Amino acid sequence: MNFLLNETQRRQAQMQSCGYLKMGMKSFVFLLMLLLCFASGGWADTEVSGVISTDTVWTLAGSPYLVNDDISVHGTDGDDGVTTLTIEPGVEVRVNRAHYIGIGASSGDPGALVAQGTEAAPILFTSNDSSPARGDWYGIRFYNTARDSLCLLEYATVRYAGYYNTYGIYVEQSSPVFRHVTVRDSKYYGIRVDSASPTLENCQFIGNGMQDLYYTGTVSGS
């Protein structure tokens, strides 16, 4: 009788052990899938370069965006006939040495940039160098055909630009809006405005090499 009880108890213990093993395997598989999910989506590196001629969104899931060559946003895509690059809150844009992000052109097709971060999730434009310094990349440029009514930078920081003694942001014959924008560690000017009328509201300039704001034209805001 005791033998039968011991045998029954042994089988029950084996079944319980198998149950624990299956539960452990399920937990392991779940954790592995979770890690793979984060690796493929949460910390993705997205390489970008060249002409953007269709409406494009740089998403937080694709961040950081690595700019390997000059970016030029211009075209007639979408219902509004303006090719627009939209950047989501919290996105980080890292630019390789001696390259820039250009919006519109001196003539031809229009272009627009809508980089609208939030106070909790600002957008960062910075150097892709492992030891970033002033003047690593050229900066952001708004040209003549940039669509004034669409171009907006809000809660964004532009850092380590001004390559070859240039500017963090360059505005030429256009009128973008900058709200809560910080330009810092530019090698020369923070923002340069040529024959243009941008709006600056609650912007900051920190540690720029020359003047924070240089302009010929009209700058409005506070």
KAMOVEN-V549005 format. One record per residue. SS is DSSP state (2 for helix, 1 for strand, 0 for the rest). Layout:
BEGIN
ss=SS
ss=SS
END
This chain:
BEGIN
ss=0
ss=2
ss=2
ss=2
ss=2
ss=2
ss=2
ss=2
ss=2
ss=2
ss=2
ss=2
ss=2
ss=2
ss=2
ss=2
ss=2
ss=2
ss=2
ss=2
ss=2
ss=2
ss=2
ss=2
ss=2
ss=2
ss=2
ss=2
ss=2
ss=2
ss=2
ss=2
ss=2
ss=2
ss=2
ss=2
ss=2
ss=2
ss=2
ss=2
ss=2
ss=2
ss=0
ss=0
ss=0
ss=1
ss=1
ss=1
ss=1
ss=1
ss=1
ss=1
ss=0
ss=0
ss=0
ss=1
ss=1
ss=1
ss=0
ss=2
ss=2
ss=2
ss=0
ss=0
ss=1
ss=1
ss=1
ss=1
ss=1
ss=1
ss=1
ss=1
ss=1
ss=0
ss=0
ss=0
ss=0
ss=0
ss=0
ss=0
ss=0
ss=0
ss=1
ss=1
ss=1
ss=1
ss=1
ss=0
ss=0
ss=0
ss=0
ss=1
ss=1
ss=1
ss=1
ss=0
ss=0
ss=0
ss=0
ss=1
ss=1
ss=1
ss=1
ss=0
ss=0
ss=0
ss=0
ss=0
ss=0
ss=0
ss=1
ss=1
ss=1
ss=1
ss=1
ss=1
ss=0
ss=0
ss=0
ss=0
ss=0
ss=0
ss=1
ss=1
ss=1
ss=1
ss=1
ss=0
ss=0
ss=0
ss=0
ss=0
ss=0
ss=0
ss=0
ss=0
ss=0
ss=0
ss=1
ss=1
ss=1
ss=1
ss=0
ss=0
ss=0
ss=1
ss=0
ss=0
ss=0
ss=0
ss=0
ss=1
ss=1
ss=1
ss=1
ss=1
ss=1
ss=1
ss=1
ss=0
ss=0
ss=0
ss=0
ss=0
ss=0
ss=0
ss=1
ss=1
ss=1
ss=1
ss=1
ss=1
ss=0
ss=0
ss=0
ss=0
ss=1
ss=1
ss=1
ss=1
ss=1
ss=1
ss=1
ss=1
ss=0
ss=0
ss=0
ss=0
ss=1
ss=1
ss=1
ss=1
ss=1
ss=1
ss=1
ss=1
ss=0
ss=0
ss=1
ss=1
ss=1
ss=0
ss=0
ss=1
ss=1
ss=1
ss=0
ss=0
ss=0
ss=0
ss=0
ss=0
ss=1
ss=1
ss=1
ss=1
ss=1
ss=0
ss=0
ss=1
ss=1
ss=0
END
